[in-house]
Amino acid sequence: MSERLNADEIERYARHIVLSDIGGTGQQALKNACVLVVGAGGLGSPVLQYLAAAGVGLLGIADDDAVSLSNLQRQVIHDTNSIGQPKTASAASMIAHLNPHVRTRCHDIRLTVDNAASVLEGYDVVVDGSDNSETRYVLADAAEALKITLVTGAVSRFDGSVTVLQPWKTNGDGKRNPRYRDLFPAPPPPGLLPSCAQAGVIGALTGVIGTLQAMEVIKVITGAGEPLIGRLLLYDGLAARFTTIQYNRRDVPEID
């Protein structure tokens, strides 16, 4: 158990504490929480900023890239002076200025099958802000094996999506919650899906989806509301339309 909220924190988080679904108990839970954000880019930027502002006690930042000029159109946790710096260090510096009560832990690596479990160990929630299919599957498999809640999001051009995964738990009908592979059974062939550099992405879209991811993390930690478990939230930026689709666990044998 971490230290109790001090007077400065009580004032800082006053608008949370007056919410009946959060209150002092929920805010203390946020302070006690450890959240890993994989990717300090377009999605990771608003996730990190809003979770830091919300008072999450420890934020892990996993990224092996450095800040470049072309990042700044959407990766708003970095600025022009950060160009050339590791994204983890740049993001950690911004968080320190935003909220000195939040600790950060930098993982300057790309997640792989070999290192994912050791990186995720000890975190309560993991946020997928990565930009490639390989990392998404590695992260989903590791989070499931370690029984860590995964909040995953994706963007392309003007569209985005968010869902929450807790596949080791059961729903109200007593059935197991779906897995990432129930949505996307297998990674696409290499080169099939264009990268952001190839297809483009509107900068504000990453803010919409990343902020939704941060909201889901806060709900999971505090117990407020209904997380997007078994539901995929789709956002069409050009039409200004949100759509939610339900998905279930597939009836196939599991491999231990």
N, C-alpha and C positions, 0 to 999 in steps of 0.2 A: 504494500500500500504506500502510495506517495504521500507527501505532505498535504495537509489540508489547504484549501484555497485561502490565500491571505487577503488583506484589505484591498490591495491594489487589484488583484484578480477579481474580487467580488465586484468592484466598480467597473472594471474592464468588460466583464461578461454579464453586466446587469440586465441587458436586453434578452439574454438567454435565460437567466435565472428566474425572471418573472413569467416565463412561459411555463404553463402547468405541465406540459409534456417533457420539459427539460428540467427546470428547477435546479436547486443546489446539488441534488443527487446526480442528475445527468451531467452537470458541469464538472463535478468531481470525477465522474467516469471518464469524461474527455481528458481531464488532466492525467488520469492514471493510464490512459491508452497509449499503445505503441502501434503506429501505422507505417507501413512501408509503401512508398510510391515508386513504382518502376517506370522510369522515364521522366526526365525533368524538361520535357518539351512542351508542345502545344496543349496536351491534356494535363500533363503533370503540373504545369505552371498554375492554373487556377485551383487545382486540387490542393497543392501545397500552400498556396496563399490563403485559401479559405479555411483549411484545417489548422493552419498556424493561427489565424485570426480567431478561430473558434476555441483555441486553447488545448489542442491535442498535445499531450505531454512530451512524446518523442516521435519525431518524424524521421524515418529512414528515407534516403534518396539514393536510388540506384540508377546510374547512367555512366556510360563509358565514353561519352562524346564531349566535345568542346563547343562553346558558343560561337556561332558564325553569324555574319551579317544577315543572311537570308532567314535565320531563325526568328529575328526580332519582329517580324510581321504578325506573329501569333504566340510566341513563347514569352509572355509578358512578365515572367519572373526575372528575366535577364534584361540588361540595358546595353547601350552602346559601349560603355566602359568595360563590359564583361566579355567582349569579343576576344576569343583566344583562351579564355579561362575554362577549366573543367565545369561542366554544367552543375555538377554536384556542389562545388565550392561557391559558384555564383548564386545558386538557389539558397544554400545555407546562409550566405551573407545577407540576402534579402529577408529571409525569415528572422534572422537575429535583429534586424532593424524593425521589422513588423511587430514582433512579440518576443521580448527577452525571456519570457517564462517557458518558451518552447525549446527543447533540446533537439539537436539534429545529429544524425549519424550518416556519414557518406559511404557509399559502396561504389567505387569507381571501376565497375566491372559490367560486362554484359552477362546476363543470366544464361546458363547452359544447364543441360541435364546433370552435369557433374557438380555444379556449385549452387544450384537453386535452393536445395533443402537447407544448406548451411546459412545462406543469406536470409531466408524466410524465418528461420527458427527464432522464436521469441516474440514475434509480432502478433498482434491481435487481429488486424485487418490488413489486407494487401490490395493496392489499387493498381490496375493495369493501365498504364498510360503509354505503353510501347507502340511502336509503329511498324511491326513486322510479325508475320504469322508464326514464325519459329519461336519467338519469345513468348507469344501469347499461349501457345500450347505447353511449353515448358512450365510457364508460370501456373497455368490452370492445373496441370497434373501435380505439381509440387504443393500447391495450396490445398488441393483435395486430399493428398496423402497426409499432410500435416494437420488437416482439419482447421484451416484458417479461412475465414470469410474472404472471398475475392469479389471486388467491385471492378468490373471490366467495361471499357468503353472503346469505341472506334469511330473514326471520322474519315470522310473522303469527299473532296470537292465541296458540296453544300449539304451533305447528309451525315447523320451520326446515330449512334445507338449506345444504350447503357443497359446492363443487367447485373444482378447480384447472385453469387453462387455459394451455396452451403450444401453440397451434395451428400454429406454424411448425416444430415438431419432429415426428419420426416415432416410432411405437411399435415394439414388438418384431417386428411383422409387416411393417415397412417402410411402413405407411400413415400418412398425416398424422393428427395428433391432432385431435380435434373442436374446433370453435369454440363460442363462446357462442350464436351463432345456430343451431347444430345442436341445442341444447337448446330455445331459445326463438327461433324464426325471425323474429318481428316483435314490436314492442312492442304491448301491449294497447291498445285504444281508450281515449282519455282518460276517466277517471271509472269505468272498469270495475272496477279493483281498488281497494278501500278503503284509505285510509292507516291508520297505526297509531292516529291520533287518532279515526278513524271506527270501525275494527274492534276496537281494543284489542290489547294484547300483554302477556303476563305477563313481568315484569321479569327473572326468573331465566333465561328462555329465551334472551334476548340474551347472557347470560353463557355459556350452554352453546355456542351457535353461534359467538360471538366467540372463545371459548377454542379451539374446534376450528380456526378460521381461523388463530389465532396458531400453533397446532401445525403446521399445514400450511406456514406461512411458514418456521418453524424447520427443518422437514424439507427444504424446497427449498433453503435456504441452506447447510445442513450436509451434504446428501446422504444423510441418515439415512432409512431406511424407504422407503415407496412412496407418493408424493403421490397425491391424489385426481384424477388426470388420466384423463379418460374415464369417471369414476365420479361419480355424484351421491349424496351422503350425506344421507338424510332422517331427521329426528328428530321423533317424535310425543311431545310432552311429557306428554300426559294418559295415554297407554298405556305410557310409559317404554320406547319401542321405537325402535331404529335400523334402517334399511333402506338398502341400497346398490344402486343400479341402474346398469348400464353404458349408455353411449351412444357412438355413433360419428359420424364425420364423414359428412355427407350427400353423396351422389353428385350434386351439382349444379354447374354451371359457376360459377367464381368471378369476381367483378368486380374488375378491377384499379383 
